[in-house]
């Protein structure tokens, strides 16, 4: 819930994982099924869930591999997520992407990175 709050600019506050669904609290306080949300929002929620699981299973600073994880993110979502990774993760982050968006935003934000073109 803390992660989704940060990367959604406060639009989504809490996540409930149920037996057969994931519910998210929207701005008016109601909960809706993740299946009713946009693909970009669903990807944000699953990203937040993966980050939470990583924090729960280990205290080690394991590398995080993100392979085309931001395909359905608009610029705002991508900025929020990259800022979250910069400020809240002490892990090595490896991003695979076929676009230049991530590079452009990392430069805009002044976030240090190493680029390897394959």
Contact map, one row per residue, 1 for C-alpha under 8 A:
1111100000001110000000000000000000000000000000010000000000000000000000000000000000000000000000000000000000000000000000
1111110000001100000000000000000000000000000000000000000000000000000000000000000000000000000000000000000000000000000000
1111111000000000000000000000000000000000000000010011000000000000000000000000000000010000000000000000000000000000000000
1111111101011100000000000000000000000000000110010000000000000000000000000000000000000000000000000000000000000000000000
1111111111111100000000000000000000000000000000000000000000000000000000000000000000000000000000000000000000000000000000
0111111111000000000000000000000000000000000000000000000000000000000000000000000100010000000000000000000000000000000000
0011111111000000000000000000000000000000000100000000000000000000000000000000100110010000000000000000000000000000000000
0001111111110000000000000000000000000000000100000000000000000000000000000000100100000000000000000000000000000000000000
0000111111110000000000000000000000000000000000000000000000000000000000000000000100000000000000000000000000000000000000
0001111111111000000000000000000000000000000000000000000000000000000000000000000000000000000000000000000000000000000000
0000100111111000000000000110000000000000000000000000000000000000000000000000000000000000000000000000000000000000000000
0001100111111100000000011110000000000000000000000000000000000000000000000000000000000000000000000000000000000000000000
1101100001111110000000011110000000000000000000000000000000000000000000000000000000000000000000000000000000000000000000
1101100000011111000000011000000000000000000000000000000000000000000000000000000000000000000000000000000000000000000000
1000000000001111100001111000000000000000000000000000000000000000000000000000000000000000000000000000000000000000000000
0000000000000111110001110000000000000000000000000000000000000000000000000000000000000000000000000000000000000000000000
0000000000000011111011100000000000000000000000000000000000000000000000000000000000000000000000000000000000000000000000
0000000000000001111111100000000000000000000000000000000000000000000000000000000000000000000000000000000000000000000000
0000000000000000111110000000000000000000000000000000000000000000000000000000000000000000000000000000000000000000000000
0000000000000000011111000000000000000000000000000000000000000000000000000000000000000000000000000000000000000000000000
0000000000000000111111100000000011000000000000000000000000000000000000000000000000000000000000000000000000000000000000
0000000000000011110111110000000011000000000000000000000000000000000000000000000000000000000000000000000000000000000000
0000000000000011110011111000001111000000000000000000000000000000000000000000000000000000000000000000000000000000000000
0000000000011111000001111100001111000000000000000000000000000000000000000000000000000000000000000000000000000000000000
0000000000011110000000111111111100000000000000000000000000000000000000000000000000000000000000000000000000000000000000
0000000000111000000000011111111100000000000000000000000000000000000000000000000000000000000000000000000000000000000000
0000000000111000000000001111110000000000000000000000000000000000000000000000000000000000000000000000000000000000000000
0000000000000000000000001111110000000000000000000000000000000000000000000000000000000000000000000000000000000000000000
0000000000000000000000001111111000000000000000000000000000000000000000000000000000000000000000000000000000000000000000
0000000000000000000000001111111100000000000000000000000000000000000000000000000000000000000000000000000000000000000000
0000000000000000000000111100111110000000000000000000000000000000000000000000000000000000000000000000000000000000000000
0000000000000000000000111100011111010000000000000000000000000000000000000000000000000000000000000000000000000000000000
0000000000000000000011110000001111111000000000000000000000000000000000000000000000000000000000000000000000000000000000
0000000000000000000011110000000111111000010000000000000000000000000000000000000000000000000000000000000000000000000000
0000000000000000000000000000000011111000010000000000000000000000000000000000000000000000000000000000000000000000000000
0000000000000000000000000000000111111100000000000000000000000000000000000000000000000000000000000000000000000000000000
0000000000000000000000000000000011111110110000000000000000000000000000000000000000000000000000000000000000000000000000
0000000000000000000000000000000000011111110000000000000000000000000000000000000000000000000000000000000000000000000000
0000000000000000000000000000000000001111111000000000000000000000000000010000000000000000000000000000000000000000000000
0000000000000000000000000000000000000111111100000000000000000000000000011100000000000000000000000000000000000000000000
0000000000000000000000000000000000001111111110000000000000000000000000001000000000000000000000000000000000000000000000
0000000000000000000000000000000001101111111111000000000000000000000000000000000000000000000000000000000000000000000000
0000000000000000000000000000000000000011111111100000000000000000000011011000000000000000000000000000000000000000000000
0001001100000000000000000000000000000001111111110000000000000000000000001000100000000000000000000000000000000000000000
0001000000000000000000000000000000000000111111111000000000000000000000000000000000000000000000000000000000000000000000
0000000000000000000000000000000000000000011111111100000000000000000000000000000000000000000000000000000000000000000000
0000000000000000000000000000000000000000001111111110000000000000000000000000000000000000000000000000000000000000000000
1011000000000000000000000000000000000000000111111111000000000000000000000000000000000000000000000000000000000000000000
0000000000000000000000000000000000000000000011111111100000000000000000000000000000000000000000000000000000000000000000
0000000000000000000000000000000000000000000001111111110000000000000000000000000000000000000000000000000000000000000000
0010000000000000000000000000000000000000000000111111111000000000000000000000000000000000000000000000000000000000000000
0010000000000000000000000000000000000000000000011111111100000000000000000000000000000000000000000000000000000000000000
0000000000000000000000000000000000000000000000001111111110000000000000000000000000000000000000000000000000000000000000
0000000000000000000000000000000000000000000000000111111111000000000000000000000000000000000000000000000000000000000000
0000000000000000000000000000000000000000000000000011111111100000000000000000000000000000000000000000000000000000000000
0000000000000000000000000000000000000000000000000001111111100000000000000000000000000000000000000000000000000000000000
0000000000000000000000000000000000000000000000000000111111100000000000000000000000000000000000000000000000000000000000
0000000000000000000000000000000000000000000000000000011111110000000000000000000000000000000000000000000000000000000000
0000000000000000000000000000000000000000000000000000001111111000000000000000000000000000000000000000000000000000000000
0000000000000000000000000000000000000000000000000000000001111100000000000000000000000000000000000000000000000000000000
0000000000000000000000000000000000000000000000000000000000111110000000000000000000000000011100000000000000000000000000
0000000000000000000000000000000000000000000000000000000000011111000000000000000000000000001100000000000000000000000000
0000000000000000000000000000000000000000000000000000000000001111100000000000000000000000001111000000000000000000000000
0000000000000000000000000000000000000000000000000000000000000111110000000000000000000000001111000000000000000000000000
0000000000000000000000000000000000000000000000000000000000000011111000000000000000000000000011110000000000000000000000
0000000000000000000000000000000000000000000000000000000000000001111110000000000000000000000011110000000000000000000000
0000000000000000000000000000000000000000000000000000000000000000111110000000000000000000000000111000000000000000000000
0000000000000000000000000000000000000000000000000000000000000000011111100000000000000000000000111100000000000000000000
0000000000000000000000000000000000000000001000000000000000000000011111100000000000000000000000000000000000000000000000
0000000000000000000000000000000000000000001000000000000000000000000111111000010000000000000000000000000000000000000000
0000000000000000000000000000000000000000000000000000000000000000000111111000000000000000000000000000000000000000000000
0000000000000000000000000000000000000011001000000000000000000000000001111100000000000000000000000000000000000000000000
0000000000000000000000000000000000000001101100000000000000000000000001111111110000000000000000000000000000000000000000
0000000000000000000000000000000000000001000000000000000000000000000000011111110000000000000000000000000000000000000000
0000000000000000000000000000000000000000000000000000000000000000000000001111111000000000000000000000000000000000000000
0000000000000000000000000000000000000000000000000000000000000000000000001111111100000000000000000000000000000000000000
0000001100000000000000000000000000000000000100000000000000000000000000001111111110000000000000000000000000000000000000
0000000000000000000000000000000000000000000000000000000000000000000001001111111111000000000000000000010010000000000000
0000000000000000000000000000000000000000000000000000000000000000000000000011111111100000000000000000000010000000000000
0000011110000000000000000000000000000000000000000000000000000000000000000001111111110000000000000000000000000000000000
0000001000000000000000000000000000000000000000000000000000000000000000000000111111111000000000000000000000000000000000
0000000000000000000000000000000000000000000000000000000000000000000000000000011111111100000000000000000001000000000000
0000000000000000000000000000000000000000000000000000000000000000000000000000001111111110000000000000000000001000000000
0010011000000000000000000000000000000000000000000000000000000000000000000000000111111111100000000000000000000000000000
0000000000000000000000000000000000000000000000000000000000000000000000000000000011111111100010000000000000000000000000
0000000000000000000000000000000000000000000000000000000000000000000000000000000001111111110000000000000000000010000000
0000000000000000000000000000000000000000000000000000000000000000000000000000000000111111100000000000000000000000000000
0000000000000000000000000000000000000000000000000000000000000000000000000000000000011111110000000000000000000000000000
0000000000000000000000000000000000000000000000000000000000000000000000000000000000011111111000000000000000000000000000
0000000000000000000000000000000000000000000000000000000000001000000000000000000000000101111100000000000000000000000000
0000000000000000000000000000000000000000000000000000000000001111000000000000000000000000111110000000000000000000000000
0000000000000000000000000000000000000000000000000000000000001111000000000000000000000000011111000000000000000000000000
0000000000000000000000000000000000000000000000000000000000000011110000000000000000001000001111100000000000000000000000
0000000000000000000000000000000000000000000000000000000000000011110000000000000000000000000111110000000000000000000000
0000000000000000000000000000000000000000000000000000000000000000111100000000000000000000000011111000000000000000000000
0000000000000000000000000000000000000000000000000000000000000000111100000000000000000000000001111100000000000000000000
0000000000000000000000000000000000000000000000000000000000000000001100000000000000000000000000111111010000000000000000
0000000000000000000000000000000000000000000000000000000000000000000100000000000000000000000000011111000000000000000000
0000000000000000000000000000000000000000000000000000000000000000000000000000000000000000000000001111110000000000000000
0000000000000000000000000000000000000000000000000000000000000000000000000000000000000000000000001111111100000000000000
0000000000000000000000000000000000000000000000000000000000000000000000000000000000000000000000000011111110000000000000
0000000000000000000000000000000000000000000000000000000000000000000000000000010000000000000000001011111111000000000000
0000000000000000000000000000000000000000000000000000000000000000000000000000000000000000000000000001111111100000000000
0000000000000000000000000000000000000000000000000000000000000000000000000000000000000000000000000001111111110000000000
0000000000000000000000000000000000000000000000000000000000000000000000000000011000000000000000000000111111111000000000
0000000000000000000000000000000000000000000000000000000000000000000000000000000001000000000000000000011111111111100000
0000000000000000000000000000000000000000000000000000000000000000000000000000000000000000000000000000001111111111000000
0000000000000000000000000000000000000000000000000000000000000000000000000000000000000000000000000000000111111110000000
0000000000000000000000000000000000000000000000000000000000000000000000000000000000100000000000000000000011111110000000
0000000000000000000000000000000000000000000000000000000000000000000000000000000000000000000000000000000001111111000000
0000000000000000000000000000000000000000000000000000000000000000000000000000000000000100000000000000000001111111100000
0000000000000000000000000000000000000000000000000000000000000000000000000000000000000000000000000000000001100111110000
0000000000000000000000000000000000000000000000000000000000000000000000000000000000000000000000000000000001000011111000
0000000000000000000000000000000000000000000000000000000000000000000000000000000000000000000000000000000000000001111100
0000000000000000000000000000000000000000000000000000000000000000000000000000000000000000000000000000000000000000111110
0000000000000000000000000000000000000000000000000000000000000000000000000000000000000000000000000000000000000000011111
0000000000000000000000000000000000000000000000000000000000000000000000000000000000000000000000000000000000000000001111
0000000000000000000000000000000000000000000000000000000000000000000000000000000000000000000000000000000000000000000111
